[in-house]
């Protein structure tokens, strides 16, 4: 993300959908900029669904 000040909002949004007692491994880094100044963060995710 471009500003770590967004981290509390990210955590609140995450906790709406994931059990805070069973969070997946995650990391966050601050970058100087993304492709567009309008972009605040980049999210990469993997999902596993039952077969």
Jmol script that loads the backbone (N, CA, C; Angstrom):
load data "model"
ATOM      1  N   UNK A   1       0.836  -1.163   0.000  1.00  0.00           N
ATOM      2  CA  UNK A   1       0.000   0.000   0.000  1.00  0.00           C
ATOM      3  C   UNK A   1       0.886   1.233   0.000  1.00  0.00           C
ATOM      4  N   UNK A   2       0.334   2.323  -0.427  1.00  0.00           N
ATOM      5  CA  UNK A   2       1.135   3.536  -0.540  1.00  0.00           C
ATOM      6  C   UNK A   2       1.228   4.313   0.773  1.00  0.00           C
ATOM      7  N   UNK A   3       0.290   4.062   1.690  1.00  0.00           N
ATOM      8  CA  UNK A   3       0.321   4.750   2.987  1.00  0.00           C
ATOM      9  C   UNK A   3      -0.106   3.765   4.077  1.00  0.00           C
ATOM     10  N   UNK A   4       0.747   3.534   5.051  1.00  0.00           N
ATOM     11  CA  UNK A   4       0.410   2.598   6.119  1.00  0.00           C
ATOM     12  C   UNK A   4      -0.717   3.122   7.004  1.00  0.00           C
ATOM     13  N   UNK A   5      -1.081   4.373   6.833  1.00  0.00           N
ATOM     14  CA  UNK A   5      -2.206   4.911   7.593  1.00  0.00           C
ATOM     15  C   UNK A   5      -3.516   4.237   7.207  1.00  0.00           C
ATOM     16  N   UNK A   6      -3.541   3.524   6.077  1.00  0.00           N
ATOM     17  CA  UNK A   6      -4.737   2.798   5.639  1.00  0.00           C
ATOM     18  C   UNK A   6      -4.890   1.448   6.345  1.00  0.00           C
ATOM     19  N   UNK A   7      -3.853   1.006   7.062  1.00  0.00           N
ATOM     20  CA  UNK A   7      -3.874  -0.324   7.665  1.00  0.00           C
ATOM     21  C   UNK A   7      -5.062  -0.561   8.595  1.00  0.00           C
ATOM     22  N   UNK A   8      -5.456   0.358   9.466  1.00  0.00           N
ATOM     23  CA  UNK A   8      -6.625   0.086  10.313  1.00  0.00           C
ATOM     24  C   UNK A   8      -7.899  -0.178   9.499  1.00  0.00           C
ATOM     25  N   UNK A   9      -8.113   0.535   8.419  1.00  0.00           N
ATOM     26  CA  UNK A   9      -9.297   0.304   7.577  1.00  0.00           C
ATOM     27  C   UNK A   9      -9.209  -1.051   6.883  1.00  0.00           C
ATOM     28  N   UNK A  10      -8.028  -1.425   6.449  1.00  0.00           N
ATOM     29  CA  UNK A  10      -7.835  -2.729   5.811  1.00  0.00           C
ATOM     30  C   UNK A  10      -8.157  -3.834   6.808  1.00  0.00           C
ATOM     31  N   UNK A  11      -7.675  -3.699   8.027  1.00  0.00           N
ATOM     32  CA  UNK A  11      -7.937  -4.720   9.051  1.00  0.00           C
ATOM     33  C   UNK A  11      -9.421  -4.800   9.394  1.00  0.00           C
ATOM     34  N   UNK A  12     -10.098  -3.683   9.484  1.00  0.00           N
ATOM     35  CA  UNK A  12     -11.543  -3.700   9.767  1.00  0.00           C
ATOM     36  C   UNK A  12     -12.295  -4.423   8.656  1.00  0.00           C
ATOM     37  N   UNK A  13     -11.953  -4.131   7.411  1.00  0.00           N
ATOM     38  CA  UNK A  13     -12.615  -4.786   6.273  1.00  0.00           C
ATOM     39  C   UNK A  13     -12.309  -6.279   6.285  1.00  0.00           C
ATOM     40  N   UNK A  14     -11.071  -6.647   6.531  1.00  0.00           N
ATOM     41  CA  UNK A  14     -10.683  -8.063   6.576  1.00  0.00           C
ATOM     42  C   UNK A  14     -11.465  -8.801   7.658  1.00  0.00           C
ATOM     43  N   UNK A  15     -11.587  -8.185   8.827  1.00  0.00           N
ATOM     44  CA  UNK A  15     -12.249  -8.850   9.948  1.00  0.00           C
ATOM     45  C   UNK A  15     -13.748  -9.036   9.730  1.00  0.00           C
ATOM     46  N   UNK A  16     -14.338  -8.313   8.786  1.00  0.00           N
ATOM     47  CA  UNK A  16     -15.750  -8.528   8.460  1.00  0.00           C
ATOM     48  C   UNK A  16     -15.967  -9.862   7.766  1.00  0.00           C
ATOM     49  N   UNK A  17     -14.938 -10.360   7.063  1.00  0.00           N
ATOM     50  CA  UNK A  17     -15.086 -11.556   6.253  1.00  0.00           C
ATOM     51  C   UNK A  17     -14.297 -12.754   6.765  1.00  0.00           C
ATOM     52  N   UNK A  18     -13.281 -12.518   7.578  1.00  0.00           N
ATOM     53  CA  UNK A  18     -12.453 -13.608   8.087  1.00  0.00           C
ATOM     54  C   UNK A  18     -12.531 -13.643   9.606  1.00  0.00           C
ATOM     55  N   UNK A  19     -12.480 -14.835  10.155  1.00  0.00           N
ATOM     56  CA  UNK A  19     -12.483 -15.014  11.603  1.00  0.00           C
ATOM     57  C   UNK A  19     -11.160 -14.505  12.160  1.00  0.00           C
ATOM     58  N   UNK A  20     -11.174 -13.456  12.993  1.00  0.00           N
ATOM     59  CA  UNK A  20      -9.922 -12.916  13.530  1.00  0.00           C
ATOM     60  C   UNK A  20      -9.096 -13.938  14.317  1.00  0.00           C
ATOM     61  N   UNK A  21      -9.736 -15.011  14.795  1.00  0.00           N
ATOM     62  CA  UNK A  21      -9.014 -16.048  15.523  1.00  0.00           C
ATOM     63  C   UNK A  21      -8.321 -17.033  14.583  1.00  0.00           C
ATOM     64  N   UNK A  22      -8.663 -16.990  13.281  1.00  0.00           N
ATOM     65  CA  UNK A  22      -8.088 -17.938  12.318  1.00  0.00           C
ATOM     66  C   UNK A  22      -7.635 -17.225  11.054  1.00  0.00           C
ATOM     67  N   UNK A  23      -6.868 -16.196  11.193  1.00  0.00           N
ATOM     68  CA  UNK A  23      -6.412 -15.430  10.028  1.00  0.00           C
ATOM     69  C   UNK A  23      -5.330 -16.182   9.268  1.00  0.00           C
ATOM     70  N   UNK A  24      -5.318 -16.066   7.949  1.00  0.00           N
ATOM     71  CA  UNK A  24      -4.241 -16.675   7.160  1.00  0.00           C
ATOM     72  C   UNK A  24      -2.950 -15.857   7.319  1.00  0.00           C
ATOM     73  N   UNK A  25      -1.860 -16.460   6.920  1.00  0.00           N
ATOM     74  CA  UNK A  25      -0.592 -15.728   6.911  1.00  0.00           C
ATOM     75  C   UNK A  25      -0.724 -14.552   5.952  1.00  0.00           C
ATOM     76  N   UNK A  26      -0.171 -13.425   6.325  1.00  0.00           N
ATOM     77  CA  UNK A  26      -0.268 -12.230   5.480  1.00  0.00           C
ATOM     78  C   UNK A  26       0.909 -11.310   5.765  1.00  0.00           C
ATOM     79  N   UNK A  27       1.192 -10.460   4.823  1.00  0.00           N
ATOM     80  CA  UNK A  27       2.230  -9.448   5.023  1.00  0.00           C
ATOM     81  C   UNK A  27       1.770  -8.163   4.345  1.00  0.00           C
ATOM     82  N   UNK A  28       2.310  -7.068   4.826  1.00  0.00           N
ATOM     83  CA  UNK A  28       1.989  -5.771   4.236  1.00  0.00           C
ATOM     84  C   UNK A  28       3.284  -4.980   4.093  1.00  0.00           C
ATOM     85  N   UNK A  29       3.406  -4.281   3.001  1.00  0.00           N
ATOM     86  CA  UNK A  29       4.570  -3.436   2.772  1.00  0.00           C
ATOM     87  C   UNK A  29       4.105  -2.086   2.249  1.00  0.00           C
ATOM     88  N   UNK A  30       4.884  -1.091   2.533  1.00  0.00           N
ATOM     89  CA  UNK A  30       4.607   0.237   1.992  1.00  0.00           C
ATOM     90  C   UNK A  30       5.497   0.459   0.782  1.00  0.00           C
ATOM     91  N   UNK A  31       4.907   0.990  -0.288  1.00  0.00           N
ATOM     92  CA  UNK A  31       5.649   1.310  -1.504  1.00  0.00           C
ATOM     93  C   UNK A  31       5.519   2.799  -1.789  1.00  0.00           C
ATOM     94  N   UNK A  32       6.446   3.335  -2.528  1.00  0.00           N
ATOM     95  CA  UNK A  32       6.415   4.764  -2.847  1.00  0.00           C
ATOM     96  C   UNK A  32       5.245   5.110  -3.757  1.00  0.00           C
ATOM     97  N   UNK A  33       4.918   4.209  -4.680  1.00  0.00           N
ATOM     98  CA  UNK A  33       3.836   4.485  -5.628  1.00  0.00           C
ATOM     99  C   UNK A  33       3.430   3.190  -6.313  1.00  0.00           C
ATOM    100  N   UNK A  34       2.237   3.217  -6.876  1.00  0.00           N
ATOM    101  CA  UNK A  34       1.758   2.129  -7.725  1.00  0.00           C
ATOM    102  C   UNK A  34       1.610   2.670  -9.148  1.00  0.00           C
ATOM    103  N   UNK A  35       1.046   1.876 -10.041  1.00  0.00           N
ATOM    104  CA  UNK A  35       0.979   2.245 -11.454  1.00  0.00           C
ATOM    105  C   UNK A  35       0.263   3.576 -11.686  1.00  0.00           C
ATOM    106  N   UNK A  36      -0.736   3.868 -10.877  1.00  0.00           N
ATOM    107  CA  UNK A  36      -1.486   5.112 -11.011  1.00  0.00           C
ATOM    108  C   UNK A  36      -1.567   5.781  -9.636  1.00  0.00           C
ATOM    109  N   UNK A  37      -1.498   7.085  -9.572  1.00  0.00           N
ATOM    110  CA  UNK A  37      -1.624   7.763  -8.279  1.00  0.00           C
ATOM    111  C   UNK A  37      -2.990   7.527  -7.628  1.00  0.00           C
ATOM    112  N   UNK A  38      -3.978   7.097  -8.430  1.00  0.00           N
ATOM    113  CA  UNK A  38      -5.302   6.791  -7.872  1.00  0.00           C
ATOM    114  C   UNK A  38      -5.330   5.459  -7.127  1.00  0.00           C
ATOM    115  N   UNK A  39      -4.329   4.604  -7.375  1.00  0.00           N
ATOM    116  CA  UNK A  39      -4.277   3.291  -6.725  1.00  0.00           C
ATOM    117  C   UNK A  39      -3.635   3.432  -5.354  1.00  0.00           C
ATOM    118  N   UNK A  40      -4.309   2.920  -4.335  1.00  0.00           N
ATOM    119  CA  UNK A  40      -3.790   3.006  -2.970  1.00  0.00           C
ATOM    120  C   UNK A  40      -3.132   1.717  -2.508  1.00  0.00           C
ATOM    121  N   UNK A  41      -3.578   0.573  -3.058  1.00  0.00           N
ATOM    122  CA  UNK A  41      -2.985  -0.696  -2.649  1.00  0.00           C
ATOM    123  C   UNK A  41      -3.156  -1.746  -3.729  1.00  0.00           C
ATOM    124  N   UNK A  42      -2.329  -2.752  -3.633  1.00  0.00           N
ATOM    125  CA  UNK A  42      -2.410  -3.915  -4.511  1.00  0.00           C
ATOM    126  C   UNK A  42      -2.679  -5.107  -3.614  1.00  0.00           C
ATOM    127  N   UNK A  43      -3.621  -5.952  -4.012  1.00  0.00           N
ATOM    128  CA  UNK A  43      -3.961  -7.124  -3.220  1.00  0.00           C
ATOM    129  C   UNK A  43      -3.752  -8.360  -4.067  1.00  0.00           C
ATOM    130  N   UNK A  44      -3.034  -9.302  -3.525  1.00  0.00           N
ATOM    131  CA  UNK A  44      -2.841 -10.603  -4.169  1.00  0.00           C
ATOM    132  C   UNK A  44      -3.482 -11.631  -3.273  1.00  0.00           C
ATOM    133  N   UNK A  45      -4.305 -12.504  -3.844  1.00  0.00           N
ATOM    134  CA  UNK A  45      -5.004 -13.497  -3.034  1.00  0.00           C
ATOM    135  C   UNK A  45      -5.108 -14.818  -3.772  1.00  0.00           C
ATOM    136  N   UNK A  46      -5.141 -15.876  -2.996  1.00  0.00           N
ATOM    137  CA  UNK A  46      -5.390 -17.223  -3.511  1.00  0.00           C
ATOM    138  C   UNK A  46      -6.632 -17.743  -2.800  1.00  0.00           C
ATOM    139  N   UNK A  47      -7.459 -18.454  -3.521  1.00  0.00           N
ATOM    140  CA  UNK A  47      -8.651 -19.044  -2.925  1.00  0.00           C
ATOM    141  C   UNK A  47      -8.669 -20.544  -3.221  1.00  0.00           C
ATOM    142  N   UNK A  48      -9.118 -21.309  -2.266  1.00  0.00           N
ATOM    143  CA  UNK A  48      -9.254 -22.750  -2.435  1.00  0.00           C
ATOM    144  C   UNK A  48     -10.726 -23.063  -2.277  1.00  0.00           C
ATOM    145  N   UNK A  49     -11.246 -23.795  -3.263  1.00  0.00           N
ATOM    146  CA  UNK A  49     -12.643 -24.203  -3.194  1.00  0.00           C
ATOM    147  C   UNK A  49     -12.720 -25.722  -3.164  1.00  0.00           C
ATOM    148  N   UNK A  50     -13.741 -26.269  -2.537  1.00  0.00           N
ATOM    149  CA  UNK A  50     -13.874 -27.732  -2.524  1.00  0.00           C
ATOM    150  C   UNK A  50     -14.154 -28.247  -3.934  1.00  0.00           C
ATOM    151  N   UNK A  51     -13.643 -29.419  -4.220  1.00  0.00           N
ATOM    152  CA  UNK A  51     -13.873 -30.018  -5.538  1.00  0.00           C
ATOM    153  C   UNK A  51     -15.241 -30.617  -5.624  1.00  0.00           C
TER     154      UNK A  51
END
end "model"
wireframe off; spacefill off
backbone 0.3
color backbone group
